[in-house]
Amino acid sequence: MKLIAALGNPTLKYENTRHNVGFMALDFYLKQKNLTLYDNKNFEAKILKNDDTIFLEPQTFMNLSGKSFQKVLSFYKIQKILVIHDDLDLKLGAIKFKFGGSSGGHNGLKSIDGYIGSEYFRVRIGIGRPQNTELNFLESNVAESSIINFVLEKFTKPELLVLDSSFELISKALDSFISNATLLEIQNLYTKKK
């Protein structure tokens, strides 16, 4: 069984924010398939089991995402995990795929790693960086505050248009993942630089 999970923050307050681009991408895919996630209090998530794939959106808030993963993994026999998340180090709309590695400072990934380790597939969706984060280490508190504000900002309409084409590609990549394509095949077909 496979687990496809997206990261984001629950509630309308965070809808269409940069940190929620993972939720947005998975919602786009599920809408195309006429599938709906359901609230599950036990898993602290919105979840759907469809054939041999579980779709998951933790409702624990980003920094505690791992709690939900651990609950799902203790209930289902999952062989492959794919996590969809935002990435500050990629330009808006860029898409990269990888397996394992560091969290890159992403608190949602840190939480997952803390509960289940880092051996899972990732879909990294670029959200870019705020302009003023090229600061020296003496101004690191200012840069960190700027990044927190940036990831919690809502996307503009032009940015949402850029993301739509990225979500189309990600949807195809998810179908390939479900069909057991290799990481290399997915990377070759669906990586998007910008």
N, C-alpha and C positions, 0 to 999 in steps of 0.2 A: 504494500500500500504506500502511496505517495502523499506527502503533505505539501501543499502550496499555501504559504502564509504571507500576508502583507503587513507592514508596520505603519502605525499612525497613532493618532490620539482620538479617543471617542468624543462624542457630543458635537452639536452643531457649531459650537464656538470654533472648532478646529477644522471644519469642513473646507476643502480647497486651499489649505495652507501647504507650504512647501514640505513640511515634515510629514504630511499626509499623502504624498504622491504615491506611496506604496498602496494604500487603501484605494486611491483613485484608479490606479492601474488595474487592480484586481476587480474592482466594481465594474470597470469598463468591460473586462473580459466576461464576467458573469452575466452582465446585461446582454451581451451578444449571444450568449448561450441560453438566455431565458432561465437563469438559475438565480436563487435567492438565498442569502445567508440567514440563519436563524439565531436568535439570542440563546445562549446556553450559559446559565449562571454557574454550573459546576466547572466549566472550562474557563470561565471569565472571558468569554469570547463570543463573536458571531462566527458560526461554523456551518458547514454543509458537507455531508458525505455524498459523493456522486461516483458510482461505480467503485473503482479502486483508488479514488483520489479524495482527500479531505481538503477543503478550502477553509482558511482560518484568518480572522482579523481579531487579534487580542483586544480586549476592552479594558485593559489594566492601566492604560496610559503608557506611552513609549518606553519610559525608563524601567518599567516592570514587565515588559513583554515576555520575558523568559518564564514567568510563573505560569502563564497560559500554555506555553509550549510544553512545559514539564507535565502538566495535567493531561494534555492530549496524548503525549508520548507514553504515559503510564496506562492509558486506556486502549489505544490502538497500536497495532504492530506496524510501525512505519519503517519502511526501508530507505526511502529517499526524501529529503527535505529541500525545498526551494523557498527562499525568503526574498521578497520584493521590498526594496527600501530606497530612500532618498540618499543622494551622495553630493556633498558640497564640492568635492574635488573634480566633478565632471560638469561641463557646460550644460546649460538648460536643454533638456530633451535628449541628451546623449544617453546611450544604453550600453552597459558592459555586463558581461557574465563571468563569474568566477566560482571556484570551489575553495572553501576554507579560507584561511588567512586571518589577518587581524581585523578588529572592529573599526579601525581607522578613526577612533574617537566617537563613533556613533553609539549613543547610550542604549538604543534599542538592541543593537547587536551585542553590546557588552552584556546586557541582561540575559540574552539568549545564551551567549557563550558561557556565562556563569552557571546556568542551569543544565545545559545539554552539551557543552563543548562547541567547537567552531567548525566541525566537519559537516558542512551543508552547502548546497548550491545557493548562489546569490544573483539576483537581478538588481544591478545598481542603476538608478535613474538620476541623471544629472539635474541639479537644481541651481547650479552656479554658486557664487559667493557674493556677499555684499562688497561694495567697492572699497570700503575703508578698513578691510581686515589685513591689508598689507602693512601691518604695524610692527615695530620692533618689540622685543621681549619685555621692555619696560612698560609698554602699554598693553600687555596681554589681557588685563581685566577688561579694558575697554573693548578689545577685539572679541573676547568671549561674549560679552553682553550684546555686542552688535550681531554676532552670529545667532545667539538665542532669539533675538528679536526678528532676525531675517527668516529663520526656519519656521517661525510661527506666523509670518505674514501670509496673507492670501495671495494667490497668483493673480496677475492682471489678465484681462481678456486676451491680449495678444500672446501671453505666455501659455494660456490654456490651449490656444490653437496649435502652438508648437508641440505641446504635450500630446494632443490627440493623435498625431502621426506616430509618436513614440508608443502610445498605448496600442495602436494597431499592430506594430511590430512585436511588442511584448505579448500580445494575445496569441500571435502565431508561435512565438517561442514557448509559451505555456502549453499549447497543443503539442509541440514537438517534445517537450519534457514529459508530458503525459504518455506520449507514444514511444518513450524510451530512447529518444535521440541522445547521442553523446554530447558532452559539453562542447567539444570541438565543433561538431556539426552546428549546434546552436550558436556558438560564437561566430562561425563563418557566415551564417545566414542572417543573423539578427543584430549584430553589434552596430551601433550608430554613433558616429563621432560627435555630431552636433545637429 
